[in-house]
């Protein structure tokens, strides 16, 4: 079971800071995203524009996930102006 930390819009949609997902051993970041789109179809477009971080680094779609990994979903953000 993987614990996925949720931020911003994902946290609002899930009404939680963390989501538990079950994936087989050797699953990739892409597998995780596909599983999330299956579980939450309304997240599909947001997931496609978001980043996945694994152990505090942005992850590539083919990155292998371990049960001990710290995983986070990071939606796109828009910034304000810097003064």
MARKE-335879 format. One record per residue (C-alpha): residue in one letter; z, y, x. Coordinates in steps of 0.02 Angstrom, whole numbers, padded with zeros to 5 digits, always signed. Layout:
// residues N
aZYX
...
//
This chain:
// residues 83
x+00000+00000+00000
x-00051+00169+00069
x+00043+00329+00030
x-00076+00477+00015
x-00002+00652+00027
x-00082+00772-00096
x-00107+00958-00074
x-00163+01104-00182
x-00281+01052-00322
x-00251+00865-00295
x-00064+00892-00315
x-00094+00990-00475
x-00209+00857-00548
x-00094+00712-00504
x+00065+00807-00546
x+00138+00729-00391
x+00149+00757-00204
x+00107+00577-00161
x-00010+00445-00229
x+00006+00259-00189
x-00157+00164-00166
x-00184-00020-00129
x-00327-00061-00012
x-00368-00218+00088
x-00332-00227+00274
x-00471-00147+00374
x-00516-00023+00237
x-00600+00139+00292
x-00579+00320+00240
x-00739+00298+00140
x-00662+00147+00050
x-00511+00254+00009
x-00618+00392-00064
x-00718+00267-00167
x-00556+00190-00232
x-00490+00363-00278
x-00652+00406-00369
x-00637+00242-00465
x-00455+00275-00511
x-00481+00460-00548
x-00664+00493-00595
x-00621+00675-00631
x-00585+00695-00444
x-00759+00641-00388
x-00836+00812-00355
x-00676+00879-00277
x-00663+00726-00163
x-00841+00750-00103
x-00797+00926-00044
x-00627+00883+00029
x-00562+00823+00195
x-00455+00672+00232
x-00329+00686+00372
x-00256+00534+00457
x-00107+00559+00571
x-00135+00748+00573
x-00319+00739+00624
x-00471+00754+00514
x-00543+00580+00489
x-00722+00519+00486
x-00781+00413+00338
x-00789+00257+00447
x-00612+00276+00515
x-00505+00121+00487
x-00342+00148+00393
x-00176+00063+00433
x-00028+00045+00317
x+00075+00150+00438
x-00048+00296+00441
x+00002+00467+00376
x-00142+00508+00258
x-00174+00673+00170
x-00307+00738+00050
x-00352+00917+00088
x-00462+01007-00040
x-00572+01151+00010
x-00483+01317+00018
x-00544+01493-00002
x-00463+01628+00097
x-00418+01805+00064
x-00457+01950+00176
x-00371+01978+00341
x-00309+02154+00369
//
